[in-house]
Amino acid sequence: MSDFQDFLRHKFAYVAIGEFKPGKFEEARKLYQEAVSTYSKGFEGAYLLQEPDTDRGIAVIFWDRQEDMAENTTEQYQAILNEMMHLFVKPPKTSFYEVVTEVTPVPEAE
């Protein structure tokens, strides 16, 4: 029965939408990668998207459970986040979403 329950369990996505000060996206990207590299338990992957030719972006981080993100908030992570905050024009808009559909590509036959 636990296999069936695991099948029904959905991932969660933490989404942050923000804009960095002019020319600061690259510095923020490096800090984002550094912060994400501190994650372990429940971490399922992360993406940082940049709107072309702007300093606006969207960060998406996937978790097994919402609580996993809080459990991964270490002192090291918090220090990196504090270093990143001054790069934003204003604090990013953040939300949690439940992943209700996931479509992955079907491998092509050789």
Sine and cosine of phi, psi and omega as CSV:
sin_phi,cos_phi,sin_psi,cos_psi,sin_omega,cos_omega
0.00,0.00,-0.51,0.86,-0.01,-1.00
-0.91,0.42,-0.53,0.85,0.06,-1.00
-0.87,0.48,-0.65,0.76,0.02,-1.00
-0.91,0.41,-0.67,0.74,0.03,-1.00
-0.90,0.44,-0.64,0.77,0.05,-1.00
-0.88,0.47,-0.61,0.79,0.01,-1.00
-0.89,0.45,-0.60,0.80,-0.04,-1.00
-0.98,0.18,-0.31,0.95,-0.04,-1.00
-0.96,0.29,0.73,-0.68,0.01,-1.00
-0.97,-0.23,0.46,-0.89,0.13,-0.99
-0.97,0.24,0.18,-0.98,0.09,-1.00
-0.83,-0.56,0.51,-0.86,0.03,-1.00
-0.85,-0.52,0.78,-0.63,0.14,-0.99
-0.99,-0.12,0.81,-0.59,-0.06,-1.00
-0.84,-0.54,0.77,-0.63,0.07,-1.00
-0.83,-0.55,0.79,-0.61,0.00,-1.00
-0.88,-0.47,0.83,-0.56,-0.05,-1.00
-0.38,-0.92,0.05,-1.00,0.03,-1.00
-0.74,-0.67,0.71,-0.71,0.02,-1.00
-0.99,-0.10,0.36,-0.93,0.07,-1.00
-0.87,0.49,0.45,-0.89,-0.05,-1.00
-0.78,0.62,0.78,-0.62,0.05,-1.00
0.98,0.20,0.12,0.99,-0.08,-1.00
-0.98,-0.21,0.01,1.00,-0.06,-1.00
-0.89,0.46,-0.67,0.74,-0.04,-1.00
-0.89,0.46,-0.67,0.74,0.05,-1.00
-0.89,0.45,-0.66,0.75,0.03,-1.00
-0.91,0.42,-0.62,0.79,0.02,-1.00
-0.87,0.50,-0.70,0.71,0.00,-1.00
-0.89,0.46,-0.68,0.73,0.02,-1.00
-0.92,0.40,-0.61,0.79,0.05,-1.00
-0.86,0.50,-0.74,0.67,0.01,-1.00
-0.88,0.47,-0.64,0.77,0.02,-1.00
-0.91,0.42,-0.69,0.73,0.00,-1.00
-0.91,0.42,-0.72,0.69,-0.03,-1.00
-0.90,0.44,-0.53,0.85,-0.02,-1.00
-0.93,0.38,-0.20,0.98,0.03,-1.00
-0.99,0.10,-0.23,0.97,-0.06,-1.00
-0.96,0.29,0.50,-0.86,0.06,-1.00
-0.62,-0.78,-1.00,0.00,-0.12,-0.99
-0.83,0.55,0.84,-0.55,0.08,-1.00
0.99,0.15,-0.09,1.00,-0.02,-1.00
-0.97,0.25,0.79,-0.62,-0.07,-1.00
-0.91,-0.41,-0.05,1.00,0.01,-1.00
0.71,-0.70,0.27,-0.96,-0.05,-1.00
-0.50,-0.87,0.49,-0.87,0.07,-1.00
-0.72,-0.69,0.58,-0.81,0.17,-0.99
-0.84,-0.54,0.87,-0.49,-0.04,-1.00
-0.95,-0.30,0.65,-0.76,0.04,-1.00
-0.85,-0.53,0.77,-0.64,0.11,-0.99
-0.93,0.37,0.82,-0.58,-0.08,-1.00
-0.79,0.61,0.67,-0.75,0.07,-1.00
0.87,0.49,0.46,0.89,0.05,-1.00
-0.66,-0.75,0.05,-1.00,0.11,-0.99
-0.95,-0.32,0.39,0.92,0.05,-1.00
-0.99,-0.13,0.58,-0.82,-0.01,-1.00
-0.40,-0.92,0.16,-0.99,0.04,-1.00
-0.74,-0.68,0.78,-0.62,0.10,-1.00
-0.96,-0.28,0.73,-0.68,0.04,-1.00
-0.79,-0.61,0.83,-0.56,-0.01,-1.00
-0.82,-0.58,0.80,-0.61,-0.06,-1.00
-0.99,-0.16,0.68,-0.74,-0.04,-1.00
-0.73,-0.68,0.47,-0.89,0.12,-0.99
-0.91,0.41,-0.68,0.73,-0.02,-1.00
-0.65,-0.76,0.44,-0.90,0.05,-1.00
-0.85,0.53,-0.63,0.78,-0.05,-1.00
-0.90,0.43,-0.40,0.92,-0.03,-1.00
-0.89,0.46,-0.56,0.83,0.00,-1.00
-0.90,0.43,-0.70,0.71,0.02,-1.00
-0.88,0.47,-0.61,0.79,-0.01,-1.00
-0.93,0.36,-0.33,0.94,0.00,-1.00
-0.99,-0.13,0.10,0.99,0.01,-1.00
-1.00,0.09,1.00,0.07,-0.02,-1.00
-1.00,-0.01,0.14,-0.99,0.08,-1.00
-0.88,0.48,-0.65,0.76,0.02,-1.00
-0.88,0.48,-0.73,0.69,0.03,-1.00
-0.87,0.49,-0.72,0.69,-0.04,-1.00
-0.89,0.46,-0.62,0.78,0.03,-1.00
-0.90,0.44,-0.66,0.75,0.02,-1.00
-0.91,0.41,-0.69,0.72,0.02,-1.00
-0.88,0.48,-0.68,0.74,0.04,-1.00
-0.88,0.48,-0.61,0.79,0.03,-1.00
-0.92,0.39,-0.52,0.85,-0.03,-1.00
-0.98,0.18,-0.52,0.85,-0.16,-0.99
-0.84,0.55,-0.58,0.81,-0.02,-1.00
-0.95,0.32,-0.17,0.98,0.00,-1.00
-0.99,0.13,-0.30,0.95,-0.02,-1.00
-0.98,0.20,0.55,-0.84,0.15,-0.99
-0.91,0.42,-0.71,0.70,0.12,-0.99
-0.52,-0.85,0.32,-0.95,-0.03,-1.00
-0.82,0.58,0.63,-0.77,-0.02,-1.00
-0.93,0.36,0.42,-0.91,0.10,-0.99
-0.99,0.11,0.80,-0.60,-0.05,-1.00
-0.83,-0.55,0.53,-0.85,0.03,-1.00
-0.44,-0.90,0.37,-0.93,0.16,-0.99
-0.96,-0.29,0.63,-0.77,0.05,-1.00
-0.76,-0.65,0.55,-0.84,0.14,-0.99
-1.00,0.02,0.75,-0.66,0.03,-1.00
-0.99,0.17,0.93,-0.37,-0.07,-1.00
-0.98,-0.21,-0.29,0.96,0.07,-1.00
-0.61,-0.79,0.72,-0.70,0.07,-1.00
-0.72,-0.69,0.85,-0.52,0.00,-1.00
-0.89,-0.45,0.82,-0.57,0.03,-1.00
-0.90,-0.43,0.50,-0.87,-0.02,-1.00
-0.92,0.40,0.53,-0.85,0.05,-1.00
-1.00,0.02,0.80,-0.60,0.02,-1.00
-0.87,0.50,0.66,-0.75,0.04,-1.00
-0.97,0.24,0.60,-0.80,0.06,-1.00
-0.97,0.25,0.62,-0.78,-0.01,-1.00
-1.00,-0.04,0.00,0.00,0.00,0.00
